């Protein structure tokens, strides 16, 4: 899965151009490797809130985009309307199927420092999202890089109740968990290989202990760019497949990336998308 979170960046012209470039990429791919197109990663685009309807119409009107089921994420409304019974009651015509929960840009203290949601609040938002047929991208963040095995296990265990509630969703639902170290958000410096690998492997273990019969995306977000995307995907892949014989076969676990700045420019986005093709060929 590849998530492009534009936040409030971009305008109508940029969104249409971005989608056009992606459609061309898909069409060119269909003339090349059929195996690659058959294993194309799921793409989730988060345009500015006011452009969600325009984005939806552009996707529906293009056969290459529509056939690949390019999805839309709403980065704003689920946060503003999180306490309401229906996320969509603000506008029944809004077309989106994903939301973000626990993102570091959303949940801040008054002094702008990072505020981790309580497990109870995570649970409430996750269940509310699934109740409205919206798939949550569940972000878990650490204020600093995790350097030891013990620290990593303690970090993942602190989210234990969140993993438990994920098991209460329908069997066919995807579970998307994104690890985003706050120190790497917008800093141009991703977390170290060892940190990413350690967190992903501990999350995989926690998934095995608490979740069954799900497709789970383990994603990383935080200064992902063309230069480091292959390496980050490699860390996630290695973590997923380490001790593979011990992994509960009832779950399918796949890789994901969450992009900020690098997801806004079509050229950098497509280069990172090609990193998934590289991983398929390894």
N, C-alpha and C positions, 0 to 999 in steps of 0.2 A: 504494500500500500504506500502511496506517495501523496502526502497532504501538503497543499500549497495554501498557507494561511496569510492572505493579503492584509488582514486586519482592516485598517481604514485607508490603505493606499490604493491608488489607481482610479481610473475613470472609465466611462462607457467605451470610449475608443480603445483604451488599453486592453480591456477585457475581451472585446471582439477580436482584436489583433492577436492576443494570446491564444484564444480558442482556435483561431484560424491556423496559427502555427502548429498547434497540437494536432489539429485535423490533418494537416499536410504530413506531419510526422507519422501519424497512424496509417495514412494512405500509402506513403513510401514504404513503411514497414510491411504492409500487406503484399507488396511486390517483391519483398526480400524473404526474410526468414518466417515461414509459416509457424514454426515452433515457437519463436519469440512472440508472435502476435497471439498465439494460443495461450501463452503464459504471461500475458500483459498484466502488469500490476494494476490494482484498483487505484483510481485517481480521485481525490477529493479536493475540490477547489472552494476556497473561502474568499469570495469577493467582498467589497464593501456592502454593507447591509442594503443600501438603497439600489444596488445593482443586481440583487439576487434574481428578481423576476426577469430582467434583461438577459442575464446569464443562462437561466433556465430555457428561455425561448431560443437563444442561440444554439444551445446544446441540442434541443429537440429538432431544430431545423437542419442539422448537419448529420448525415447518415454515419459518418466516421465516428463522430462523438457520441451519438445516440447508441450506436451499436456496441460501443465499448463501455456504456453505462458510466459516463463521467458524472460524479456525484457532487452535490453542493452542500457546503457546511455553512451554518449560520453562527457567526462568532459573537453576536450581540444579543439577540432576542432571548435565547434561553437563559442568559444571565439576568437580564432585566425582568423577565417574566417567570423566573424560577419558582417563585412562591405561588404562582397561579396554578389552577388545575389543568389548564390547557395552554401549552407554550404558544399555540398557533392562534389564540383568540384575538390577538392584535390584528391579524390579517389572514383570513382563511385562504387567500389566493397565493400566499408565499410558498415557494417551492424549494424546500430543503429537506435533507434526510439525515444530517449529522449535526451535532453540536459539540462544543468543547466544555469539559467540566474540570475545574481545578487548574486552569492555565495561569501561569505566573503573571501575565499581563492583566488578568481580571481581578484576582484576589490579592489586594494590597492593603496594608495598614494606612492610616492617615498620613504618615510620613513617607509613603510610597515603598516602604520595605515589604518584602515578601511575607504573605500571611498564608500559611497552610490551612486548608479547610479541615474542620474536624471530620473524623470518620463518619459521624452521624450525618453531617451535611453532605458529604460525598454520597452516602447511601441514599439519602432522600432525593438528591438530584439524579442519580443514576436510575432509580426506580421510576421517577417521574418521567424521565426521558423515554424509557422503554414503554411506559404506559401510553405515551403519545406517538409510539412507533418512530421515534427518533433515536438513531444510534449515537451514543455518547463516545467521544474520544476522551478517555480518562487520563488526565495528566497528573503524574506524581513527580514532585520536584524536591531536590535537595539544595539547601542554601550554598553549599560548597561541595567540591569534589570529594568523593568517597574513596579513601585510600587503603582501608584494610578490610580483610574478609569479615571480621567481626562487626565492623561498623556497617558494612553493606548488608549483612544478614539482619542486623537490628533495624536498619532503615526499611527494608522490604517487609519485615515482620510488623512494623508499626502501621502498615496499611492492611493488615490481615483481615479486618472486618470488611474492607472494600472488596477483597477477593471473594469473600464468602457471599456477599450480596450478588456478585456477578453470576454465581451459580444458580440463582433463583430466576434467571431470565429464560426465555424459550430456548429450546435446544438449537434451533436454526439460527439464532442471533449471533452476529460477530461480536467479539469483545476486542476493543482497541485500547491498549495501554501505552501511553507515551511517557518515557522518562525524559525530563528536561531539567538538567542542573541549572539553577537560576544564574549562577556565575557565568554561564556560557550563552545566555540569551542576549543577543545583540552585541556580544563582546568581540566577535570575529575569531574567537578561540573555542573550539569544541572541547568537550571533556576528553581526558586521556583514554587511550585504548584500554588500559587496564580497568579504569573506572567503568566504562561502557560495558565491557565484557563481564565484569563482576556483577553489576546490577542486573544485566539481562539474564545471566545464569541463575541468580537467586530468584528472579521473577519466574523463570521457567520452573524452578523447583516448587515455588509457592503455588503456581498454576496446577502442577501435578497433584499437589496436596488438597486443593480446594475446588477446582473447576473440572467439570466433565462434559463431554459431548458438545464442545464449542470449537469454532474457528477463532483463534486468538492471534491478533496482530501485536507484536512487540515492536514498538517504534522508538526512535530517538529523535529529540528535537533540541537544537541549541547550536547555532553557527554552523549548520550543515551547508556545504558548498561543493562545487564541482571537484575541487582538489582533494576533499576528504571523504566524499560520499561512498566511494568503493570501499575504503578502509573501514568506515563505520558499519556498512552493510556486512562486511566480512566478520567484524566483531560480533554482530548480532547473530549471523548465521552460525558461527562457531559455538556460540553460547547455546543456541537452540539445539544443535546436533551433538553437543558434548554429552557423553553417557546416554546416547540415543536409545539404547536398549532399555533404559530405565524410564523413558518418557511414556506417559500414559497414551496409548495409541488412540484412545477415544477423543483426544484433542488434536486438532491440526494447528500448528504454530507457524506463523510466517513473519517475514521481516517488514519493517516499515520505517519511513522517514517523515519527519514534520519539518517543513521549510518555512522560513520567514522571508527575509529579504531576497534570498536566492530563488524563491518561488514566484516572485513578482515579474522578473525579467524572463521572457519566454526562452531565450537562448540558454541561460543557466539552468532553468527548469528542465529543458529537454536534454541537456548534457547529464544532469543528475538522473533523469529517467533512464538514460542509456546505461547508467551504472547497474540497473536491475538486469539489463540484458547481459552485461558482463558477468554478473553473479550467476545467471542461468547457465552460462557456458563453462563455468568452473567445475 
